[in-house]
């Protein structure tokens, strides 16, 4: 009995699948090849990668802005008056005038 071509092909594919299923599993082996200009590959043996560890960086230095210098008097358009509480220099303040109205100025 002669087999036709599709049956031969089917039998060959089934045989290759059975041989592949029966083959014993092997662990993967990593190899590194380098090729130089002379056409001869150079093998440096199995290359084992070290385990990955994430990098942890130390936090950077913390910089604190120095406190603003404090002023104790208000210079308001020719009027200078003392402040009850010290305030940072160059912030707004108000001085009373001799006429009774407030005048805005800046802390010195």
NUVO-150097 format. One record per residue: residue number from 1; x, y, z of N, C-alpha, C in turn; chain; residue in one letter. Coordinates in steps of 0.001 Angstrom, whole numbers. Example, Ala and Ser with C-alpha at 12.3 -4.5 7.8 and 13.67 -1.06 7.14 Angstrom:
residues 2
@i->1, n_east->13190, n_north->-5690, n_up->7800, ca_east->12300, ca_north->-4500, ca_up->7800, c_east->13200, c_north->-3300, c_up->7800, ch->A, aa->A
@i->2, n_east->12850, n_north->-2250, n_up->7080, ca_east->13670, ca_north->-1060, ca_up->7140, c_east->12900, c_north->30, c_up->7870, ch->A, aa->S
This chain:
residues 108
@i->1, n_east->841, n_north->-1168, n_up->0, ca_east->0, ca_north->0, ca_up->0, c_east->889, c_north->1235, c_up->0, ch->A, aa->X
@i->2, n_east->655, n_north->2051, n_up->-911, ca_east->1473, ca_north->3239, ca_up->-1024, c_east->728, c_north->4441, c_up->-410, ch->A, aa->X
@i->3, n_east->1476, n_north->5273, n_up->297, ca_east->891, ca_north->6467, ca_up->928, c_east->965, c_north->7634, c_up->-41, ch->A, aa->X
@i->4, n_east->-47, n_north->8438, n_up->-14, ca_east->-37, ca_north->9626, ca_up->-864, c_east->788, c_north->10720, c_up->-191, ch->A, aa->X
@i->5, n_east->1077, n_north->11755, n_up->-934, ca_east->1936, ca_north->12832, ca_up->-432, c_east->1343, c_north->13540, c_up->785, ch->A, aa->X
@i->6, n_east->35, n_north->13918, n_up->816, ca_east->-476, ca_north->14569, ca_up->2016, c_east->-395, c_north->13675, c_up->3253, ch->A, aa->X
@i->7, n_east->-592, n_north->12365, n_up->3069, ca_east->-500, ca_north->11461, ca_up->4217, c_east->943, c_north->11334, c_up->4689, ch->A, aa->X
@i->8, n_east->1907, n_north->11327, n_up->3752, ca_east->3321, ca_north->11277, ca_up->4135, c_east->3714, c_north->12538, c_up->4921, ch->A, aa->X
@i->9, n_east->3229, n_north->13654, n_up->4431, ca_east->3527, ca_north->14913, ca_up->5105, c_east->2916, c_north->14943, c_up->6502, ch->A, aa->X
@i->10, n_east->1697, n_north->14465, n_up->6618, ca_east->1031, ca_north->14418, ca_up->7911, c_east->1760, c_north->13475, c_up->8856, ch->A, aa->X
@i->11, n_east->2219, n_north->12342, n_up->8363, ca_east->2955, ca_north->11385, ca_up->9179, c_east->4305, c_north->11972, c_up->9619, ch->A, aa->X
@i->12, n_east->4977, n_north->12707, n_up->8733, ca_east->6261, ca_north->13322, ca_up->9078, c_east->6083, c_north->14400, c_up->10148, ch->A, aa->X
@i->13, n_east->5052, n_north->15228, n_up->10005, ca_east->4796, ca_north->16280, ca_up->11001, c_east->4443, c_north->15653, c_up->12338, ch->A, aa->X
@i->14, n_east->3641, n_north->14589, n_up->12345, ca_east->3284, ca_north->13916, ca_up->13593, c_east->4513, c_north->13291, c_up->14233, ch->A, aa->X
@i->15, n_east->5401, n_north->12733, n_up->13434, ca_east->6633, ca_north->12150, ca_up->13976, c_east->7530, c_north->13198, c_up->14596, ch->A, aa->X
@i->16, n_east->7687, n_north->14348, n_up->13955, ca_east->8498, ca_north->15427, ca_up->14515, c_east->7879, c_north->15969, c_up->15803, ch->A, aa->X
@i->17, n_east->6563, n_north->16062, n_up->15851, ca_east->5896, ca_north->16543, ca_up->17060, c_east->6094, c_north->15548, c_up->18204, ch->A, aa->X
@i->18, n_east->6027, n_north->14244, n_up->17916, ca_east->6237, ca_north->13226, ca_up->18952, c_east->7677, c_north->13249, c_up->19437, ch->A, aa->X
@i->19, n_east->8624, n_north->13406, n_up->18515, ca_east->10033, ca_north->13464, ca_up->18923, c_east->10299, c_north->14700, c_up->19778, ch->A, aa->X
@i->20, n_east->9684, n_north->15827, n_up->19435, ca_east->9848, ca_north->17043, ca_up->20227, c_east->9218, c_north->16917, c_up->21604, ch->A, aa->X
@i->21, n_east->8082, n_north->16209, n_up->21692, ca_east->7412, ca_north->16034, ca_up->22979, c_east->8194, c_north->15090, c_up->23870, ch->A, aa->X
@i->22, n_east->8910, n_north->14122, n_up->23288, ca_east->9662, ca_north->13158, ca_up->24079, c_east->11055, c_north->13646, c_up->24460, ch->A, aa->X
@i->23, n_east->11513, n_north->14704, n_up->23836, ca_east->12849, ca_north->15211, ca_up->24140, c_east->12874, c_north->15730, c_up->25579, ch->A, aa->X
@i->24, n_east->13969, n_north->15447, n_up->26258, ca_east->14080, ca_north->15877, ca_up->27648, c_east->14347, c_north->17376, c_up->27708, ch->A, aa->X
@i->25, n_east->13679, n_north->18083, n_up->28628, ca_east->13933, ca_north->19528, ca_up->28737, c_east->15324, c_north->19790, c_up->29308, ch->A, aa->X
@i->26, n_east->15966, n_north->20797, n_up->28795, ca_east->17299, ca_north->21189, ca_up->29233, c_east->17240, c_north->22608, c_up->29778, ch->A, aa->X
@i->27, n_east->18046, n_north->22932, n_up->30810, ca_east->18075, ca_north->24322, ca_up->31282, c_east->18731, c_north->25222, c_up->30228, ch->A, aa->X
@i->28, n_east->18292, n_north->26441, n_up->30196, ca_east->18840, ca_north->27393, ca_up->29229, c_east->20277, c_north->27729, c_up->29589, ch->A, aa->X
@i->29, n_east->21127, n_north->27865, n_up->28584, ca_east->22515, ca_north->28198, ca_up->28806, c_east->22830, c_north->29469, c_up->28037, ch->A, aa->X
@i->30, n_east->23293, n_north->30463, n_up->28774, ca_east->23615, ca_north->31739, ca_up->28136, c_east->25061, c_north->31705, c_up->27657, ch->A, aa->X
@i->31, n_east->25259, n_north->32147, n_up->26449, ca_east->26602, ca_north->32202, ca_up->25891, c_east->26780, c_north->33542, c_up->25200, ch->A, aa->X
@i->32, n_east->28031, n_north->33990, n_up->25209, ca_east->28345, ca_north->35265, ca_up->24584, c_east->29409, c_north->35024, c_up->23524, ch->A, aa->X
@i->33, n_east->29141, n_north->35474, n_up->22325, ca_east->30104, ca_north->35341, ca_up->21241, c_east->30511, c_north->36732, c_up->20772, ch->A, aa->X
@i->34, n_east->31810, n_north->36900, n_up->20570, ca_east->32327, ca_north->38133, ca_up->20003, c_east->33031, c_north->37776, c_up->18713, ch->A, aa->X
@i->35, n_east->32834, n_north->38577, n_up->17710, ca_east->33470, ca_north->38310, ca_up->16447, c_east->34347, c_north->39508, c_up->16108, ch->A, aa->X
@i->36, n_east->35602, n_north->39205, n_up->15814, ca_east->36549, ca_north->40245, ca_up->15440, c_east->36706, c_north->40246, c_up->13926, ch->A, aa->X
@i->37, n_east->37492, n_north->41139, n_up->13429, ca_east->37625, ca_north->41322, ca_up->11998, c_east->38208, c_north->40143, c_up->11246, ch->A, aa->X
@i->38, n_east->38755, n_north->39155, n_up->11928, ca_east->39370, ca_north->38036, ca_up->11219, c_east->38360, c_north->36936, c_up->10925, ch->A, aa->X
@i->39, n_east->37116, n_north->37056, n_up->11395, ca_east->36086, ca_north->36092, ca_up->11063, c_east->36036, c_north->34890, c_up->11962, ch->A, aa->X
@i->40, n_east->36757, n_north->34907, n_up->13076, ca_east->36767, ca_north->33769, ca_up->13991, c_east->35991, c_north->34174, c_up->15240, ch->A, aa->X
@i->41, n_east->34932, n_north->33432, n_up->15591, ca_east->34205, ca_north->33792, ca_up->16814, c_east->35020, c_north->33448, c_up->18056, ch->A, aa->X
@i->42, n_east->34957, n_north->34292, n_up->19053, ca_east->35671, ca_north->34092, ca_up->20307, c_east->34627, c_north->33871, c_up->21383, ch->A, aa->X
@i->43, n_east->34739, n_north->32781, n_up->22108, ca_east->33752, ca_north->32428, ca_up->23113, c_east->34351, c_north->32661, c_up->24496, ch->A, aa->X
@i->44, n_east->33616, n_north->33384, n_up->25341, ca_east->34095, ca_north->33694, ca_up->26679, c_east->33362, c_north->32905, c_up->27754, ch->A, aa->X
@i->45, n_east->32822, n_north->31765, n_up->27426, ca_east->32175, ca_north->30911, ca_up->28420, c_east->30796, c_north->31411, c_up->28795, ch->A, aa->X
@i->46, n_east->30136, n_north->30665, n_up->29689, ca_east->28798, ca_north->31087, ca_up->30099, c_east->28860, c_north->32398, c_up->30867, ch->A, aa->X
@i->47, n_east->27925, n_north->33227, n_up->30584, ca_east->27873, ca_north->34533, ca_up->31242, c_east->26693, c_north->34545, c_up->32198, ch->A, aa->X
@i->48, n_east->26980, n_north->34728, n_up->33455, ca_east->25919, ca_north->34762, ca_up->34456, c_east->25656, c_north->36202, c_up->34838, ch->A, aa->X
@i->49, n_east->24416, n_north->36606, n_up->34736, ca_east->24038, ca_north->37965, ca_up->35077, c_east->23785, c_north->38041, c_up->36577, ch->A, aa->X
@i->50, n_east->24283, n_north->39070, n_up->37191, ca_east->24018, ca_north->39211, ca_up->38620, c_east->22569, c_north->39621, c_up->38820, ch->A, aa->X
@i->51, n_east->22006, n_north->39304, n_up->39958, ca_east->20596, ca_north->39628, ca_up->40179, c_east->20375, c_north->41141, c_up->40200, ch->A, aa->X
@i->52, n_east->19202, n_north->41515, n_up->39792, ca_east->18867, ca_north->42938, ca_up->39717, c_east->18469, c_north->43440, c_up->41093, ch->A, aa->X
@i->53, n_east->19107, n_north->44482, n_up->41536, ca_east->18724, ca_north->45156, ca_up->42773, c_east->18425, c_north->46605, c_up->42415, ch->A, aa->X
@i->54, n_east->17295, n_north->47109, n_up->42827, ca_east->16991, ca_north->48509, ca_up->42502, c_east->17947, c_north->49442, c_up->43239, ch->A, aa->X
@i->55, n_east->18222, n_north->50551, n_up->42619, ca_east->19110, ca_north->51537, ca_up->43219, c_east->18317, c_north->52410, c_up->44181, ch->A, aa->X
@i->56, n_east->18869, n_north->52595, n_up->45342, ca_east->18264, ca_north->53500, ca_up->46322, c_east->19238, c_north->54637, c_up->46545, ch->A, aa->X
@i->57, n_east->18762, n_north->55829, n_up->46348, ca_east->19603, ca_north->56993, ca_up->46517, c_east->19292, c_north->57643, c_up->47860, ch->A, aa->X
@i->58, n_east->20345, n_north->58109, n_up->48501, ca_east->20151, ca_north->58825, ca_up->49746, c_east->19502, c_north->60169, c_up->49428, ch->A, aa->X
@i->59, n_east->18631, n_north->60630, n_up->50290, ca_east->18029, ca_north->61927, ca_up->50014, c_east->19080, c_north->63035, c_up->50054, ch->A, aa->X
@i->60, n_east->18866, n_north->64029, n_up->49245, ca_east->19802, ca_north->65134, ca_up->49169, c_east->19758, c_north->65995, c_up->50423, ch->A, aa->X
@i->61, n_east->20722, n_north->66884, n_up->50548, ca_east->20721, ca_north->67751, ca_up->51719, c_east->19514, c_north->68689, c_up->51692, ch->A, aa->X
@i->62, n_east->19042, n_north->69012, n_up->52844, ca_east->17886, ca_north->69886, ca_up->52967, c_east->18400, c_north->71300, c_up->53228, ch->A, aa->X
@i->63, n_east->17964, n_north->72214, n_up->52411, ca_east->18376, ca_north->73597, ca_up->52568, c_east->17218, c_north->74398, c_up->53144, ch->A, aa->X
@i->64, n_east->17502, n_north->75095, n_up->54186, ca_east->16508, ca_north->75958, ca_up->54797, c_east->16884, c_north->77405, c_up->54493, ch->A, aa->X
@i->65, n_east->15910, n_north->78161, n_up->54074, ca_east->16159, ca_north->79584, ca_up->53834, c_east->16310, c_north->80275, c_up->55194, ch->A, aa->X
@i->66, n_east->17312, n_north->81111, n_up->55324, ca_east->17454, ca_north->81804, ca_up->56608, c_east->16261, c_north->82731, c_up->56828, ch->A, aa->X
@i->67, n_east->15900, n_north->82928, n_up->58050, ca_east->14763, ca_north->83820, ca_up->58295, c_east->15088, c_north->85240, c_up->57850, ch->A, aa->X
@i->68, n_east->14070, n_north->85913, n_up->57418, ca_east->14258, ca_north->87299, ca_up->56978, c_east->14628, c_north->88161, c_up->58190, ch->A, aa->X
@i->69, n_east->15496, n_north->89144, n_up->57967, ca_east->15830, ca_north->90018, ca_up->59091, c_east->14586, c_north->90784, c_up->59539, ch->A, aa->X
@i->70, n_east->14530, n_north->91039, n_up->60822, ca_east->13355, ca_north->91711, ca_up->61379, c_east->13625, c_north->93204, c_up->61562, ch->A, aa->X
@i->71, n_east->12598, n_north->93958, n_up->61351, ca_east->12689, ca_north->95395, ca_up->61572, c_east->11755, c_north->95806, c_up->62705, ch->A, aa->X
@i->72, n_east->12107, n_north->96897, n_up->63379, ca_east->11338, ca_north->97348, ca_up->64542, c_east->10729, c_north->98722, c_up->64347, ch->A, aa->X
@i->73, n_east->10900, n_north->99307, n_up->63141, ca_east->10314, ca_north->100635, ca_up->62902, c_east->9716, c_north->100686, c_up->61507, ch->A, aa->X
@i->74, n_east->8748, n_north->101585, n_up->61338, ca_east->8047, ca_north->101747, ca_up->60071, c_east->8389, c_north->103124, c_up->59501, ch->A, aa->X
@i->75, n_east->8868, n_north->103141, n_up->58252, ca_east->9192, ca_north->104386, ca_up->57569, c_east->8071, c_north->104648, c_up->56577, ch->A, aa->X
@i->76, n_east->7217, n_north->105642, n_up->56909, ca_east->6037, ca_north->105899, ca_up->56093, c_east->6047, c_north->107334, c_up->55607, ch->A, aa->X
@i->77, n_east->6644, n_north->107552, n_up->54460, ca_east->6575, ca_north->108853, ca_up->53786, c_east->6953, c_north->110017, c_up->54707, ch->A, aa->X
@i->78, n_east->8123, n_north->109930, n_up->55339, ca_east->8578, ca_north->111002, ca_up->56228, c_east->8246, c_north->110756, c_up->57687, ch->A, aa->X
@i->79, n_east->7315, n_north->109895, n_up->57986, ca_east->6975, ca_north->109537, ca_up->59358, c_east->7686, c_north->108234, c_up->59717, ch->A, aa->X
@i->80, n_east->8259, n_north->108210, n_up->60889, ca_east->8886, ca_north->106985, ca_up->61383, c_east->8261, c_north->106678, c_up->62727, ch->A, aa->X
@i->81, n_east->7699, n_north->105470, n_up->62852, ca_east->7062, ca_north->105080, ca_up->64109, c_east->7537, c_north->103699, c_up->64520, ch->A, aa->X
@i->82, n_east->7585, n_north->103429, n_up->65816, ca_east->7990, ca_north->102088, ca_up->66261, c_east->6862, c_north->101085, c_up->66032, ch->A, aa->X
@i->83, n_east->7237, n_north->99841, n_up->65885, ca_east->6256, ca_north->98764, ca_up->65720, c_east->6081, c_north->98032, c_up->67041, ch->A, aa->X
@i->84, n_east->4871, n_north->97549, n_up->67309, ca_east->4647, ca_north->96758, ca_up->68526, c_east->5377, c_north->95431, c_up->68453, ch->A, aa->X
@i->85, n_east->5302, n_north->94790, n_up->67306, ca_east->5939, ca_north->93489, ca_up->67110, c_east->6881, c_north->93594, c_up->65918, ch->A, aa->X
@i->86, n_east->8010, n_north->92912, n_up->66022, ca_east->8983, ca_north->92927, ca_up->64925, c_east->8392, c_north->92232, c_up->63705, ch->A, aa->X
@i->87, n_east->8637, n_north->92804, n_up->62527, ca_east->8151, ca_north->92247, ca_up->61264, c_east->9327, c_north->92130, c_up->60315, ch->A, aa->X
@i->88, n_east->9223, n_north->91267, n_up->59307, ca_east->10317, ca_north->91167, ca_up->58333, c_east->10519, c_north->92488, c_up->57584, ch->A, aa->X
@i->89, n_east->11787, n_north->92748, n_up->57265, ca_east->12148, ca_north->93990, ca_up->56582, c_east->11486, c_north->94028, c_up->55209, ch->A, aa->X
@i->90, n_east->11121, n_north->95196, n_up->54740, ca_east->10514, ca_north->95486, ca_up->53440, c_east->9098, c_north->94944, c_up->53298, ch->A, aa->X
@i->91, n_east->8414, n_north->94685, n_up->54393, ca_east->6995, ca_north->94367, ca_up->54327, c_east->6212, c_north->95631, c_up->54626, ch->A, aa->X
@i->92, n_east->4941, n_north->95610, n_up->54299, ca_east->4125, ca_north->96800, ca_up->54489, c_east->3796, c_north->97063, c_up->55955, ch->A, aa->X
@i->93, n_east->3617, n_north->98343, n_up->56283, ca_east->3225, ca_north->98746, ca_up->57623, c_east->2485, c_north->100091, c_up->57530, ch->A, aa->X
@i->94, n_east->1906, n_north->100495, n_up->58629, ca_east->1129, ca_north->101735, ca_up->58650, c_east->1556, c_north->102549, c_up->59864, ch->A, aa->X
@i->95, n_east->1783, n_north->103863, n_up->59661, ca_east->2096, ca_north->104790, ca_up->60749, c_east->961, c_north->105803, c_up->60873, ch->A, aa->X
@i->96, n_east->607, n_north->106145, n_up->62078, ca_east->-370, ca_north->107231, ca_up->62232, c_east->325, c_north->108588, c_up->62019, ch->A, aa->X
@i->97, n_east->-381, n_north->109552, n_up->61488, ca_east->181, ca_north->110884, ca_up->61274, c_east->-315, c_north->111819, c_up->62372, ch->A, aa->X
@i->98, n_east->252, n_north->113028, n_up->62395, ca_east->-178, ca_north->114007, ca_up->63406, c_east->-1592, c_north->114482, c_up->63141, ch->A, aa->X
@i->99, n_east->-2041, n_north->114346, n_up->61904, ca_east->-3406, ca_north->114741, ca_up->61578, c_east->-4422, c_north->113668, c_up->61910, ch->A, aa->X
@i->100, n_east->-3967, n_north->112468, n_up->62301, ca_east->-4869, ca_north->111395, ca_up->62692, c_east->-5080, c_north->110326, c_up->61639, ch->A, aa->X
@i->101, n_east->-4683, n_north->110562, n_up->60391, ca_east->-4880, ca_north->109569, ca_up->59339, c_east->-3687, c_north->108617, c_up->59235, ch->A, aa->X
@i->102, n_east->-3895, n_north->107383, n_up->58763, ca_east->-2780, ca_north->106446, ca_up->58596, c_east->-2049, c_north->106681, c_up->57272, ch->A, aa->X
@i->103, n_east->-753, n_north->106412, n_up->57302, ca_east->83, ca_north->106509, ca_up->56113, c_east->833, c_north->105193, c_up->55975, ch->A, aa->X
@i->104, n_east->781, n_north->104616, n_up->54783, ca_east->1455, ca_north->103332, ca_up->54557, c_east->2928, c_north->103508, c_up->54284, ch->A, aa->X
@i->105, n_east->3697, n_north->102521, n_up->54696, ca_east->5139, ca_north->102570, ca_up->54469, c_east->5720, c_north->101168, c_up->54483, ch->A, aa->X
@i->106, n_east->7013, n_north->101112, n_up->54723, ca_east->7740, ca_north->99833, ca_up->54737, c_east->8536, c_north->99693, c_up->56007, ch->A, aa->X
@i->107, n_east->8682, n_north->98446, n_up->56462, ca_east->9435, ca_north->98176, ca_up->57680, c_east->10919, c_north->98355, c_up->57395, ch->A, aa->X
@i->108, n_east->11618, n_north->98976, n_up->58383, ca_east->13079, ca_north->99144, ca_up->58287, c_east->13744, c_north->98252, c_up->59300, ch->A, aa->X
